[in-house]
C-alpha cells in the first residue's frame, strides 16, 4: 500500500469514564485520541444485514479501515470518518497488524434505523 492510497481522514475517539464513587462508569461524552489521521476507508459489499430491533428496521453499514500502524487502537473506540458530513462508526473488530508494524486494519459499523417495519 502506498501513502497515496490513504485518501480519507479519520479521527479516533474513546468514551469518557468518570469515577462516581463506585468505580469508573462511562458517560455519553467522547474524547479525541487521534485526530484527522490519513486512512483508506472502503465500504464492504452489501449483505442481509438488516434486522428488526424494538419494532424498527436496523441496517448495518460496514467498512474496512486501513491506516499506518499505531499502538492503542482497540474495539472500544469509535471512528469519525471526515467527509462532507462527518460519519460516526463503532469499531466492530479488533485491529489486526499487517506487515511488520506497517499498517493496521479493522472493520467499522454504522447503525441506521428506518421507521416502522
C-alpha positions, 0 to 999 in steps of 0.5 A, a space after each residue: 500500500 502506498 501513502 497515496 492510497 490513504 485518501 480519507 481522514 479519520 479521527 479516533 475517539 474513546 468514551 469518557 469514564 468518570 469515577 462516581 464513587 463506585 468505580 469508573 462508569 462511562 458517560 455519553 461524552 467522547 474524547 479525541 485520541 487521534 485526530 484527522 489521521 490519513 486512512 483508506 476507508 472502503 465500504 464492504 459489499 452489501 449483505 442481509 444485514 438488516 434486522 428488526 430491533 424494538 419494532 424498527 428496521 436496523 441496517 448495518 453499514 460496514 467498512 474496512 479501515 486501513 491506516 499506518 500502524 499505531 499502538 492503542 487502537 482497540 474495539 472500544 473506540 469509535 471512528 469519525 470518518 471526515 467527509 462532507 458530513 462527518 460519519 460516526 462508526 463503532 469499531 466492530 473488530 479488533 485491529 489486526 497488524 499487517 506487515 511488520 508494524 506497517 499498517 493496521 486494519 479493522 472493520 467499522 459499523 454504522 447503525 441506521 434505523 428506518 421507521 416502522 417495519 
